[in-house]
Amino acid sequence: MRPQFGTAQAARFTVLGSGSAGNASLLEVEGFGLLIDCGLGPRILAERLAAVGLSWQAVSACLVSHTHRDHWNALTLAHLHRLRIPLLAHPYHHTAMSVRGEYPPLERAGLVRRYEEGQQFDAAPGLTCLPVRVPHDSEPTFAFRIEGTGWALGFASDVGHVTTGLLAAFSGVDALAIEFNHDERMQRASGRPPLLINRVLGDNGHLSNAQAADLTRAVARSGDLRHLIQLHLSRDCNRPDLAARAGRVALDRVAPDAVVTTATQFHPTTPLVLTPRAANRPRPARLPVGQRRSVQPSLPGLGDTTGPG
């Protein structure tokens, strides 16, 4: 039996794991489970799902944000094929993933779905998704505004810097899942190679706690933010208490009742229930489709286990 969330058309959001060793989250809505990124192996995902009372049967589709290898896993692609779970990704993502032998069976089975930049699509009846292109050194990388009946989630796991388009897309969301990747002082003093430090701090790298806090504050001012979920903390250049403090300070004056949840690499978060609101939420305008660029599936040997951060 699928879990009930206490309110009709409510949603449940769980981060199954977030960090440079693999990223995956699950959004459950009315019996439909959307896996956002699949950077963990199928066995680990099964363990994380079991930890929150679920199994692979809760997963109805998988949505990929970009092709750094901490956001998709070849063995998980094979598992999606075995379970006949569709894979939703940008056309360039499909091209990058197609070099692995686990991908073609998905395509032959008709399980490949494609989304386009700035074009809203229905992930399931009553569940819409708007892909928003964001700066990051895996081209293209997307954030998502995902909406159900009376609630909206903004999700952005890897972002080099905050753009006006991202701010517009996240206006009025009820829950914001955003990376709080690093503390800038820890990053500069980390002893990492200068190339990596400059990459992380650059416009196509990752958000610092301060940058993510500024985004959080702006999003909270645009509506009634109820949840902040902090993603993709660096193991070397951040601490959960630093990230949580930055998020809490950002919310104290504009959304003091919002709940701050800091995701970790090795354990799922407590599932968050998103209940519908009666008031209409602001909806973003359609965003312009960007120019096509080459895909960089992964970065060469820098950072933590499978990707820098």
C-alpha positions as CSV (number, residue, x, y, z in Angstrom):
1,M,0.0,0.0,0.0
2,R,1.3,3.4,-0.9
3,P,1.6,5.9,2.0
4,Q,-1.1,8.4,2.6
5,F,0.0,12.0,3.6
6,G,-3.1,13.0,5.5
7,T,-4.5,15.5,2.9
8,A,-5.9,14.9,-0.5
9,Q,-3.4,15.9,-3.2
10,A,-0.6,16.4,-0.7
11,A,2.9,15.6,-1.8
12,R,5.9,14.0,0.1
13,F,9.5,15.0,-0.7
14,T,12.5,13.0,0.5
15,V,16.2,13.5,-0.3
16,L,17.6,10.0,-0.5
17,G,21.2,11.2,-0.6
18,S,22.9,14.4,-1.7
19,G,26.6,15.1,-2.2
20,S,29.5,14.4,-4.5
21,A,29.2,10.7,-4.0
22,G,25.7,10.6,-5.5
23,N,22.4,12.5,-5.6
24,A,18.8,11.3,-5.6
25,S,15.5,12.6,-4.3
26,L,11.9,11.3,-4.4
27,L,8.7,13.4,-4.9
28,E,5.5,11.4,-4.3
29,V,2.2,12.7,-5.4
30,E,-1.1,10.7,-5.5
31,G,0.6,7.4,-6.0
32,F,3.2,8.7,-8.5
33,G,6.8,8.8,-7.5
34,L,9.3,11.0,-9.4
35,L,12.9,10.2,-8.7
36,I,14.9,13.4,-9.3
37,D,18.4,12.3,-10.3
38,C,19.7,8.8,-9.9
39,G,23.3,9.2,-8.9
40,L,23.2,6.3,-6.5
41,G,23.3,2.6,-7.4
42,P,20.1,0.5,-7.3
43,R,21.0,-1.4,-4.2
44,I,21.8,1.8,-2.2
45,L,18.6,3.4,-3.5
46,A,16.6,0.4,-2.3
47,E,18.1,0.7,1.1
48,R,17.4,4.4,1.3
49,L,13.8,3.9,0.1
50,A,13.3,1.1,2.7
51,A,14.6,3.5,5.4
52,V,11.5,5.7,4.8
53,G,9.1,2.9,4.4
54,L,9.2,2.5,0.6
55,S,10.6,0.3,-2.1
56,W,11.4,0.6,-5.8
57,Q,7.7,0.1,-6.4
58,A,7.2,3.8,-5.3
59,V,9.3,5.0,-8.3
60,S,7.2,5.8,-11.4
61,A,9.7,7.9,-13.4
62,C,13.2,9.3,-13.2
63,L,14.1,12.9,-14.0
64,V,17.8,13.8,-14.7
65,S,19.1,17.4,-14.1
66,H,22.5,17.0,-15.8
67,T,25.1,14.4,-16.7
68,H,27.9,14.8,-14.1
69,R,28.2,11.2,-12.8
70,D,27.1,12.0,-9.3
71,H,23.6,12.5,-10.8
72,W,23.1,9.3,-12.8
73,N,24.4,5.8,-12.4
74,A,24.8,3.3,-15.2
75,L,23.6,0.3,-13.0
76,T,20.6,2.3,-12.1
77,L,19.8,2.9,-15.7
78,A,19.8,-0.9,-16.2
79,H,17.5,-1.2,-13.1
80,L,15.1,1.3,-14.6
81,H,14.9,-0.8,-17.7
82,R,14.2,-4.0,-15.7
83,L,11.4,-2.2,-13.8
84,R,10.1,-0.4,-17.0
85,I,10.5,3.0,-15.4
86,P,10.7,5.9,-17.9
87,L,13.8,8.2,-17.9
88,L,13.2,11.9,-18.5
89,A,16.1,14.0,-19.6
90,H,17.2,16.7,-22.0
91,P,18.2,15.4,-25.5
92,Y,21.8,16.2,-24.8
93,H,21.7,14.2,-21.6
94,H,20.4,11.2,-23.5
95,T,23.3,11.6,-26.0
96,A,25.8,11.6,-23.1
97,M,24.2,8.6,-21.4
98,S,23.9,6.6,-24.6
99,V,27.6,5.8,-24.6
100,R,27.0,3.4,-21.8
101,G,25.7,-0.1,-22.7
102,E,23.0,0.1,-20.0
103,Y,21.2,3.0,-21.9
104,P,20.2,1.5,-25.3
105,P,17.8,-1.1,-23.8
106,L,15.9,1.8,-22.2
107,E,15.5,3.4,-25.6
108,R,14.6,0.2,-27.4
109,A,11.9,-0.4,-24.8
110,G,10.4,3.0,-25.4
111,L,11.2,4.2,-21.9
112,V,13.1,7.4,-23.0
113,R,11.3,10.7,-22.6
114,R,12.8,14.1,-23.5
115,Y,12.2,17.6,-22.1
116,E,13.2,20.9,-23.5
117,E,14.6,24.0,-21.8
118,G,11.8,26.4,-20.6
119,Q,9.0,24.2,-21.8
120,Q,6.6,23.0,-19.1
121,F,5.6,19.4,-19.3
122,D,3.3,17.0,-17.4
123,A,5.3,14.5,-15.5
124,A,2.0,12.9,-14.5
125,P,-1.6,14.0,-14.5
126,G,-1.8,17.1,-12.3
127,L,2.0,17.3,-11.8
128,T,3.8,19.8,-14.0
129,C,7.5,20.4,-14.4
130,L,9.3,23.5,-15.8
131,P,13.0,22.9,-16.6
132,V,15.1,26.0,-16.0
133,R,18.6,26.2,-17.4
134,V,21.2,27.2,-14.8
135,P,24.9,27.9,-15.1
136,H,27.1,24.9,-14.2
137,D,30.0,23.2,-15.9
138,S,28.0,20.3,-17.2
139,E,26.1,21.7,-20.2
140,P,23.2,21.8,-20.0
141,T,22.2,21.7,-16.3
142,F,18.6,22.3,-15.2
143,A,16.8,23.3,-12.1
144,F,13.1,22.5,-11.9
145,R,9.9,24.1,-10.7
146,I,7.5,21.3,-10.0
147,E,3.9,22.0,-9.2
148,G,0.9,20.0,-8.0
149,T,-2.5,21.2,-6.9
150,G,-1.9,24.1,-4.5
151,W,1.8,23.6,-3.9
152,A,5.1,24.2,-5.7
153,L,8.7,22.9,-5.2
154,G,11.8,24.6,-6.5
155,F,14.7,22.2,-7.0
156,A,18.3,23.1,-7.9
157,S,21.1,20.8,-7.0
158,D,24.0,22.3,-8.9
159,V,24.1,26.0,-9.7
160,G,27.2,28.2,-10.5
161,H,25.4,31.5,-9.7
162,V,21.8,32.7,-9.3
163,T,20.2,34.1,-12.4
164,T,17.1,36.3,-12.8
165,G,15.5,33.4,-14.7
166,L,16.0,31.1,-11.7
167,L,14.6,33.7,-9.3
168,A,11.5,34.1,-11.5
169,A,10.9,30.4,-11.8
170,F,11.1,29.9,-8.0
171,S,8.8,32.8,-7.2
172,G,6.2,31.8,-4.6
173,V,7.3,28.1,-4.1
174,D,6.2,26.4,-0.9
175,A,9.5,24.4,-0.7
176,L,12.9,25.3,-1.9
177,A,15.5,22.5,-2.4
178,I,18.8,24.3,-3.2
179,E,22.5,23.5,-2.9
180,F,24.4,25.0,0.0
181,N,27.7,23.6,-1.3
182,H,30.5,25.3,0.5
183,D,31.6,27.8,3.0
184,E,33.8,30.2,1.0
185,R,36.5,30.6,3.7
186,M,36.8,26.9,4.1
187,Q,37.0,26.5,0.3
188,R,39.8,29.0,0.0
189,A,41.7,27.5,2.9
190,S,41.1,23.8,1.9
191,G,44.5,23.1,0.3
192,R,42.7,21.8,-2.8
193,P,44.4,22.4,-6.2
194,P,43.9,26.1,-7.2
195,L,42.1,24.8,-10.4
196,L,39.5,23.1,-8.3
197,I,39.0,26.0,-5.9
198,N,38.6,28.5,-8.8
199,R,36.2,26.1,-10.5
200,V,34.0,25.7,-7.4
201,L,34.0,29.5,-6.7
202,G,33.5,30.4,-10.3
203,D,30.3,31.4,-12.1
204,N,29.8,27.8,-13.4
205,G,30.7,26.0,-10.2
206,H,28.6,25.7,-7.0
207,L,26.7,28.0,-4.7
208,S,28.3,29.0,-1.4
209,N,26.3,29.1,1.8
210,A,26.1,32.9,1.4
211,Q,24.9,32.8,-2.2
212,A,22.3,30.1,-1.4
213,A,21.1,32.1,1.6
214,D,20.6,35.2,-0.6
215,L,18.5,33.1,-3.0
216,T,16.6,31.7,-0.1
217,R,15.8,35.1,1.3
218,A,14.6,36.4,-2.1
219,V,12.4,33.3,-2.7
220,A,10.9,33.6,0.8
221,R,10.0,37.3,0.1
222,S,8.1,36.3,-3.0
223,G,5.6,34.1,-1.2
224,D,5.1,32.0,1.9
225,L,8.1,29.6,1.9
226,R,7.4,26.6,4.3
227,H,10.4,24.4,3.7
228,L,14.1,25.0,2.9
229,I,16.0,21.8,2.0
230,Q,19.7,22.2,1.7
231,L,21.4,20.0,-0.9
232,H,24.9,19.0,-2.0
233,L,27.0,20.0,1.0
234,S,30.8,19.6,0.4
235,R,32.3,17.1,2.7
236,D,35.6,19.0,2.8
237,C,34.5,22.6,2.6
238,N,31.3,22.9,4.6
239,R,29.6,21.7,7.8
240,P,25.9,21.0,8.3
241,D,25.8,23.4,11.2
242,L,27.3,26.2,9.1
243,A,24.8,25.6,6.2
244,A,21.9,25.3,8.6
245,R,22.8,28.5,10.4
246,A,23.1,30.4,7.0
247,G,19.7,29.1,6.0
248,R,18.1,30.0,9.3
249,V,19.5,33.5,9.4
250,A,18.2,34.1,5.8
251,L,14.7,33.0,6.9
252,D,14.5,34.6,10.3
253,R,12.9,37.9,9.2
254,V,11.0,36.8,6.1
255,A,9.8,33.3,6.9
256,P,10.5,32.5,10.6
257,D,8.2,29.5,10.6
258,A,9.9,27.8,7.7
259,V,11.5,24.4,8.5
260,V,15.2,24.0,7.5
261,T,16.3,20.5,6.5
262,T,20.0,19.8,5.7
263,A,20.4,16.7,3.5
264,T,23.4,14.4,3.9
265,Q,25.2,12.0,1.7
266,F,24.7,8.8,3.5
267,H,21.2,9.0,5.0
268,P,17.7,10.0,3.7
269,T,16.0,13.1,5.1
270,T,12.8,12.8,7.1
271,P,10.1,13.0,4.4
272,L,8.5,16.4,4.2
273,V,4.8,16.7,3.5
274,L,3.7,19.5,1.2
275,T,0.0,20.3,1.7
276,P,-2.1,22.3,-0.8
277,R,-2.8,26.0,-0.2
278,A,-6.0,27.7,-1.0
279,A,-4.4,30.8,-2.4
280,N,-3.1,30.8,-6.0
281,R,0.7,30.7,-6.2
282,P,2.6,32.9,-8.7
283,R,3.6,31.0,-11.8
284,P,6.8,31.8,-13.8
285,A,6.7,33.0,-17.4
286,R,7.9,30.6,-20.0
287,L,11.6,30.9,-20.3
288,P,13.5,31.3,-23.6
289,V,15.1,28.3,-25.1
290,G,18.9,28.6,-24.8
291,Q,21.5,27.9,-27.4
292,R,22.7,24.3,-27.7
293,R,26.1,23.6,-26.2
294,S,28.3,20.5,-25.8
295,V,27.8,18.1,-22.9
296,Q,30.5,17.4,-20.4
297,P,29.5,14.1,-18.8
298,S,32.0,14.4,-15.9
299,L,35.0,16.3,-14.7
300,P,38.4,14.8,-14.8
301,G,39.6,13.5,-11.5
302,L,38.9,16.5,-9.3
303,G,37.1,16.8,-6.0
304,D,35.4,14.0,-4.0
305,T,34.5,10.5,-5.0
306,T,32.6,11.1,-8.2
307,G,32.7,14.8,-8.8
308,P,33.9,18.0,-7.4
309,G,32.0,19.7,-4.6
